[in-house]
């Protein structure tokens, strides 16, 4: 059996979609699983033993330059020649549904009542019903397992094997890791300003923990914020720019990840590394809470059907509360 999973982006969503891989292979050891993804995220899936091929597209680039459309279409036609038995659209957007249909096999995905872009469901032959406001990880497990005739239980997810893999990073990580202190990774950025825990609160957490606090950044604004934080706390060190492979290697090496509701924080859960995810305008149903993966949520109420990007209540999470949970996880 040859299966293609379509999940083009984004980082955290890709992590949550990958949960199903180990259970598909446990159920069907001889199946071949390919994954279609935006090229900038391909390194996240690289080295995964359950993925046969990572297939890439550059759809986002078409927003700025449509001259590459024919090239992307030709890539899909090439991938179609793999003759899949089933394609699963785990993303549920019109663009992902179109890509899934162009791969040529019967396509499975969420039905119109379980999806953000209802029109995408018109393109599926097999439609899966699951509440849109349910736990994100459970939803992802459902859409990749039900079309294959089995279920993934919450107990199985809680007992999962780590499922992000990496090779020797291109950058030397050892100089950034302390042998005498705990290594704590701060994830300070996200897609919206209102999802970001204030820099001054991160500084307070670092000063109270008195450990080796490493700050991750992904763009120029985040780098500037990280450098400003380091000037205000001797406990903080600003990491260099990291590839996704190096980021996986780093997360595997730290003692704790503290960050916003965003990709690198979710990667810690995927790798069975202790984490604290800080929530403001997004629902805690995006994650699984475990003995080592904790959440702190601001007092605001969240409507999962209409997120409020002006909800800056994450500012109200006290640094002292983060420190208390962190100390418990660090032992």
C-alpha positions in Angstrom: 0.0 0.0 0.0 1.3 3.4 -1.0 0.0 6.4 0.9 0.6 10.1 0.5 -0.1 12.5 3.3 -0.6 16.2 2.4 0.2 18.7 5.1 2.0 21.7 3.6 2.5 23.9 6.6 3.0 25.3 9.3 5.6 24.1 11.7 3.4 23.3 14.8 0.6 21.9 12.6 3.1 19.6 10.9 4.4 18.4 14.2 0.8 17.5 15.3 0.1 15.8 12.0 3.1 13.6 12.3 1.8 11.9 15.4 0.0 9.3 13.2 3.1 8.0 11.4 4.3 5.5 14.1 0.8 4.1 14.5 0.2 3.7 10.7 3.5 1.8 10.5 2.7 -0.4 13.5 -0.6 -1.3 11.8 0.7 -1.7 8.3 4.5 -2.3 8.6 5.0 -2.8 4.8 3.1 0.3 3.7 5.0 3.2 2.0 4.3 6.7 3.3 5.3 9.8 1.4 4.6 13.3 2.6 3.9 16.4 0.6 5.1 19.6 2.3 6.2 23.2 1.6 9.9 23.0 0.9 10.9 25.4 3.7 9.5 22.8 6.2 11.0 19.7 4.6 13.8 19.5 7.0 11.3 18.9 9.9 10.3 15.6 8.3 13.8 14.6 7.2 15.4 11.5 8.7 12.1 10.1 9.8 12.3 6.3 9.5 8.6 6.0 8.7 8.6 8.4 5.8 9.7 6.9 2.5 9.9 10.2 0.6 9.5 13.9 1.5 7.9 15.6 -1.6 8.2 19.3 -1.7 6.3 22.3 -3.2 6.8 26.0 -3.1 3.2 27.2 -3.1 3.8 30.1 -0.8 6.2 31.6 -3.2 3.4 31.8 -5.8 1.8 34.6 -3.8 4.6 36.9 -4.8 5.5 35.4 -8.3 3.0 33.4 -10.3 5.6 32.6 -12.9 6.5 29.5 -11.0 3.0 28.0 -11.2 3.8 25.7 -14.1 6.9 24.4 -12.3 4.9 23.5 -9.2 2.2 21.9 -11.4 4.8 19.8 -13.1 6.2 18.6 -9.8 2.7 17.4 -8.8 2.3 15.6 -12.1 5.7 13.9 -11.5 4.5 12.9 -8.0 1.3 11.6 -9.5 3.4 8.9 -11.3 4.0 7.2 -7.9 0.5 5.8 -8.2 -0.7 6.1 -4.6 -3.5 3.9 -3.3 -4.7 6.6 -1.0 -4.0 10.3 -0.4 -4.9 11.9 2.9 -5.3 15.7 3.2 -4.4 16.3 6.8 -4.6 20.1 6.4 -8.1 20.8 5.2 -7.5 23.9 3.1 -8.5 24.4 -0.5 -4.9 24.6 -1.6 -4.0 21.3 0.1 -7.2 19.6 -1.2 -6.3 20.6 -4.8 -2.8 19.3 -4.3 -4.1 16.1 -2.9 -6.5 15.6 -5.9 -3.7 16.2 -8.3 -1.8 13.3 -6.9 -4.4 11.1 -8.5 -5.5 8.6 -5.9 -8.7 8.6 -3.9 -8.5 11.4 -1.4 -9.6 11.4 2.3 -10.1 14.4 4.5 -12.4 16.1 7.0 -16.0 16.7 6.0 -17.4 20.2 5.5 -18.6 20.5 9.1 -15.2 19.5 10.5 -13.0 21.8 8.4 -11.9 25.5 8.2 -12.4 25.9 4.4 -15.6 24.0 3.7 -15.0 24.0 -0.1 -12.0 21.7 0.4 -14.3 18.8 1.4 -15.9 18.9 -2.0 -12.7 17.4 -3.4 -12.6 14.4 -1.1 -14.0 10.9 -1.9 -13.7 9.8 1.8 -14.9 12.3 4.4 -14.1 12.1 8.1 -16.3 13.7 10.7 -14.6 15.1 13.8 -15.4 18.3 15.7 -13.4 21.3 14.6 -13.0 22.5 18.2 -11.7 19.1 19.5 -8.2 18.6 20.6 -5.9 19.3 17.6 -3.7 16.3 18.1 -6.7 14.0 18.3 -8.1 15.5 15.1 -4.8 14.9 13.3 -4.7 11.3 14.6 -8.3 10.7 13.4 -7.8 12.0 9.8 -4.8 9.8 9.1 -6.1 6.7 10.8 -9.8 6.4 10.0 -9.3 6.2 6.2 -6.9 3.3 6.9 -9.5 1.4 9.0 -8.2 1.8 12.5 -8.1 4.3 15.4 -5.4 5.9 17.5 -6.4 6.2 21.1 -5.5 9.0 23.5 -3.6 6.4 25.6 -1.5 5.5 22.6 -0.7 9.2 22.1 0.3 9.7 25.7 2.6 6.7 25.4 4.0 7.7 22.0 7.6 7.3 20.9 9.5 10.5 20.2 8.9 11.2 16.5 11.3 13.9 15.3 14.7 12.8 14.1 17.9 14.6 13.1 21.4 14.1 11.8 24.6 15.7 13.0 23.9 19.4 13.0 25.9 21.7 10.8 26.6 24.0 13.8 28.4 23.0 17.0 25.9 23.0 19.8 28.1 21.9 22.7 29.5 25.4 23.4 25.9 26.6 24.0 25.1 23.8 26.5 26.1 23.9 30.1 27.4 20.9 31.9 26.9 22.5 35.4 23.5 24.2 34.9 20.1 23.1 33.5 19.7 24.1 29.9 16.4 26.0 29.3 15.3 27.0 25.8 13.1 30.1 25.4 10.8 30.3 22.3 10.0 34.0 22.2 8.3 34.4 18.8 5.1 33.2 17.1 2.8 34.2 14.2 0.9 37.0 16.1 2.2 39.6 18.6 -0.7 38.7 20.9 0.6 35.1 21.2 4.0 36.3 22.5 4.8 36.2 26.1 6.4 39.6 27.1 10.2 39.8 26.9 10.3 41.3 30.4 8.5 38.3 31.7 11.0 35.9 30.0 13.8 38.0 31.6 12.2 37.6 35.0 11.9 33.8 34.5 15.6 33.6 33.5 16.7 35.7 36.5 14.7 33.6 38.9 15.7 30.2 37.5 19.4 31.1 37.4 20.1 28.4 34.8 21.6 28.5 31.3 18.7 30.2 29.4 19.0 30.1 25.6 16.9 32.3 23.4 15.7 31.1 20.0 14.8 33.5 17.2 13.6 33.2 13.7 13.6 36.7 12.2 15.3 40.0 12.6 12.7 41.4 15.0 13.0 38.3 17.2 16.8 38.5 17.1 16.7 42.2 18.2 14.4 41.3 21.1 16.6 38.4 22.1 19.7 40.6 22.1 17.9 43.2 24.2 16.9 40.5 26.7 20.5 39.2 27.0 21.7 42.8 27.8 19.3 42.8 30.8 20.1 39.3 32.2 23.4 37.5 32.6 21.5 34.2 32.6 20.4 34.7 29.0 22.4 33.8 25.9 21.2 34.4 22.3 21.5 31.4 20.0 22.8 31.8 16.4 20.4 31.2 13.5 19.5 27.5 13.5 18.3 25.2 10.7 15.4 22.9 11.5 17.8 20.0 11.8 19.9 21.9 14.3 16.8 23.0 16.2 15.7 19.3 16.5 19.2 18.4 17.8 19.1 21.3 20.3 15.7 20.5 21.6 16.8 16.9 22.2 19.7 18.3 24.3 18.0 20.7 26.6 16.3 20.1 29.9 13.2 22.3 29.4 11.5 24.3 26.6 9.4 27.3 27.6 7.6 29.1 24.9 4.6 30.5 23.1 2.0 28.4 21.3 4.2 27.8 18.3 6.2 25.2 16.4 9.4 24.8 18.4 7.5 24.5 21.7 5.3 21.7 20.2 8.5 20.1 18.9 9.5 19.5 22.5 6.3 17.5 23.1 7.0 15.5 20.0 10.5 14.7 21.2 9.4 13.8 24.8 11.3 16.8 26.2 9.8 18.7 29.2 8.0 21.9 28.1 5.8 24.7 29.3 3.5 26.2 26.6 2.1 29.6 27.3 -1.4 30.4 25.9 -3.2 33.7 25.5 -5.5 34.0 22.5 -5.4 30.4 21.4 -7.0 27.3 23.0 -5.1 24.8 25.2 -6.9 22.1 23.2 -4.0 22.5 20.7 -1.8 20.3 22.8 -1.6 17.2 25.1 -0.8 17.9 28.7 1.4 15.2 30.3 3.6 14.7 33.3 6.4 16.6 31.6 4.5 18.8 29.1 2.6 21.6 31.0 0.6 24.6 29.9 -0.2 27.9 31.5 -3.2 29.8 30.1 -4.2 33.4 30.6 -7.6 34.2 32.1 -9.3 35.1 28.8 -11.9 32.9 27.2 -11.1 31.6 23.7 -13.6 30.9 20.9 -11.8 28.3 18.8 -14.0 29.1 15.8 -13.0 32.8 15.8 -9.7 33.6 17.5 -9.2 37.1 18.7 -5.8 38.5 17.6 -6.3 41.5 19.8 -6.4 39.3 23.0 -3.1 40.2 24.7 -4.0 38.4 27.9 -0.9 36.3 27.7 0.7 39.3 29.4 -1.2 38.4 32.6 0.6 35.1 33.1 2.9 35.8 36.0 6.6 35.0 35.7 6.5 33.5 39.2 3.9 31.0 38.0 6.1 30.0 35.1 9.1 29.6 37.4 7.1 27.4 39.8 6.2 25.0 37.0 9.7 25.1 35.6 11.3 24.3 38.9 9.0 21.3 39.2 10.0 20.0 35.8 13.7 20.7 36.3 13.7 18.9 39.7 
